[in-house]
Amino acid sequence: MPFRNPKHDEFKSDAQMRIIFKEQKTCVHKDCDNFITERKGPGQDVLCREHQVQLREYGGPGRLDRLHTFHRGFVCEECSYDPREDPQISCIEDDYDRMRVIRGVMHGDHQILKSEGGEDTADNIRTLCVRCHMIKTYRDKDYLGGKNLTEHPTDATL
């Protein structure tokens, strides 16, 4: 499946745009006050154009059901791993499949957990590779979700 080309997205009608401005519909991102996109396509009813083209359908890291993914990058902030330079990943010929792997090994980590009041904002999300993310999760006991338990979790809770 190829990526969607943002240049091919059609414009919304004037009537649709009037509603967006009249109702002051803005992007769902907490740190974005832009109006909803003027283009049709994925995320057209909830995202501004800047965030719309960052969706995975366009080749970006973003997922509508996980808004923190819009803030993850391509380089691990802990170990500097860059999957775009990984020879094992580079050998994947299809661009779409290669980006799926890259997105899979790069995570958006909440510095302040959502269970502790953290939000899906750029200031609260760090990009970590899957290895560093797992180490951080267990080192900081993030798997407890803000609970102050002293016992090690059972396999059933993981």
N, C-alpha and C positions, 0 to 999 in steps of 0.2 A: 504494500500500500504506500503510495508516494505521499509526501507532505502536501498539505493544502497551500497553494500560492496565494498570499494575501492580496496580490495585485488583481486577482480574478474575482474578489468578493464584490458583489453588487452593492450599490448604495440603497439605503432604505428610502421609502417614499417621503415626500414633504410632510404628509399627514403624520407619519410615524415620528418624524423628527420634532414636529410641533408638540406632540404628546410628551416626548422625552424632556423638552425644555419647559413645558407648562408644568409638568409634575416634578421637575427638578430631579430626574432620575440620574443617580451617579453610580460609579463603579462600586462593586461590593467590597473592594479592598479598603481596610480601615485607614490606610495612609494614602488614599487616593481620592481626590475630590472632582475628578474629571467626569464629564457627562458620559452616559452610555454611548457606545460606538455608533457611528453613522453608517456602518457597513453591516451587511448580513453575514451570517456564518456562525460557527460555534461561539457560544458565549455572548451572542448579540443582545440579549435582554438584560445582562447583568454586568458586563465588563466595558471599560473604555477601550478605545482602539489599541492603545499601548499594551494593555494586559491581554486583549483578545489575541494579538499576534504572538504572544508568549505561550499560548496553549500548546499542548503536545501535538495536536492535529496540524500545527504549523511547523513543528520541529522543536518547539521550546520545551521548557521543563514544567509548565503549569498544568494543573488539573483543577477543574471547577469544584470537585468534591473535596479537595485538599488545598485550600488557598495558600498554605505555607509553602507549597511547592513552587510558587512563582518567585520566591526569594532564594531558592537554592541555585548555586552556580555550578561550574564545571571543575573547580579545583578545591580539594579538601583543605579547609582552614587549619587543620591539625597537622597533617603529614605532607601536604602539598601534592598529593597524588592527583594526576590529571588523566582521566580515562581516555581523552582524545589522543593522548600520546602513547597509550598502551598498545604494544604490537599485537597482542591477542585480540583486542577489540578492533584495532585498525584493519585486521584481515577480514572483518565482516563486510562484504561488498555492498549490500543493500543499505542505503542511507537511513531508511526508516528503521530497519532492524538494529543498525549500529546505535542510533540514538535511543532506542528502547533499552539497550544494554547500558548505555551511559547513564540514562535516567535511573535505571535500577541500582546502579552501584553508587550513585550520589544521593545523599539524603539531606533533607532540610530538618535540622535539629532545633527544637525549641530550647533556648537557654533558660528561660523561665517556663516551666511546664504549664500547659493549659490548665491542668488540674489545680495549679497554684496561682492562677490568674494571668498567665502569660498569653499573649495574643499572637495572631498570624501576621506580624509586621516585620518589615525588613530589619528593624533594630533587634528583634527577638529571635531571628532565625540565623543559624550558622550552617554553612555547607560542610558536611562531613562525608567521607567515603563510608561504605558499609562497615568496614573493619573498625575505623575510629569511632563510628556511631555506636557500635555494639560495645566496645570497650568503655566508652563514656557512659552508656546506659547502665552498665553493671557497676562501674566504679562509683557513679553518683547515685546508684539505686533508683534511677528514674522509673524502673519497671514497677515500683510501688505506687506510682501515681500520686505522690504527695502524702501517702500514709507513712506514719512513723513506726513501722514494724521492725522488730529486731531479728525475727526468724528469717531464714532463707526461704524464698518461695518454692512451692512444689511445682513440679512439671505442669500440673493442671492449671496453675495461675499464669503460666507463661504463655 
